[in-house]
Amino acid sequence: MTVAMIMSKDRLEQEHAMFDRLVVGLLDEGDQVIRVVPESQTESLPSYETTVTFAKCIETPMPVSRMLRNKRRENIEELFTKHEVSTIVGYGKDAMKLALDVADNLDARVMCEVISMKDAISVKNKTPICRWLAATPSIEQEIARRVGIERAALVPLGVTNHNSKTKDYDAHNTCVVVLDAAGNSKNTYKILESLTLFPNIHVFLELAGNHQQRIWKQIRQLKMHDRVTCLRDASALRLLVAQADLVVLPSATMPIRTVLLEAMLNGVPILATQMQGFDMLIDEETAIIAHDSWGNGLSILLDDPSISHRIGTLGSELIAQKYGSAVQIAAFEAACTLY
């Protein structure tokens, strides 16, 4: 089997380590893999391309102007034909546009990654995609309901534990990480307001996209500028989140990400809003779901080490069992061969 993995810039920036592990696993299984990545705009390689695998890599404009779209398609078609590509998998919107462009004239099946319930609900039956790769069982079920079970496959995101430190649940809490803080600024404000009652805790916000200025205004309004740090770099966030005392998810529109799975694998307790498709977040088992009050959830997880320990341990066990890299590789191969 020869697989072409087309990856958009945003997916690479977020998940390059996961993609690298997946490629290595497929190569180890005897498959041929071609990585298709956005063309670099500078002479130096992007950070996510400096430690990649030895799989063949093709750079191409992504996204591309309408005038250059046919030229790009012809170039990629020629390369895919030369390497006898049998399966094309798109990761991200820009990648899927390219995958569907080249598939028209090739004898290759096209598959698409789905990492949110919003995208699952948007799946169309007439789209020329052979199979959607769902990150969780509930996303797979939603896709199957729309296009049939034969066109849906569960391929969970895969993580591995690089952190050897054992979490000390008896130590004083010092660090809370809020992922996708700008995704729901109202919830983020409620979280920050509740955290004013925990003056010894430093708060790290993942702050990118829209509403950044609104969040900064909230921080100043609450007089928390001396104990809040805003981060945009994904690599710095990953190093931090595995050592955090608590990870908070205020936005129900955030897609499923390995940074969350890595936190859970390392035993970090999770406080979240209700999030469709996030099967790994089971209320009062692997996470606390904030139904009415963020303050209650914060108090439960920051004031009671026994509950934090239990939530973190159960979460770690679930991720290790169902979202490990080996699970992802096996599921990916199965999805490619079940035809």
Secondary structure, DSSP 8 states (H G I E B T S, - for coil): -EEEEEE-HHHHHHHHHHHHHHHHHHHHTT-EEEEEEE--SSSS--GGGSS--SSEEEEE-SS--HHHHHHHHHHHHHHHHHTT--EEEEESHHHHHHHHHHHTTSS-EEEEEE-SHHHHHT--TTSS-SEEEESSHHHHHHHHHHH-GGGEEE----B---------TTS---EEEETTGGGGHHHHHHHHHHHTT-TT-EEEEE--STTHHHHHHHHHHTT-TTSEEEE--HHHHHHHHTT-SEEEE--TT----HHHHHHHHTT--EEE---TT-TT--BTTTBEE-SS-HHHHHHHHHH-HHHHHHHHHHHHHHHHHHSBHHHHHHHHHHHHH--
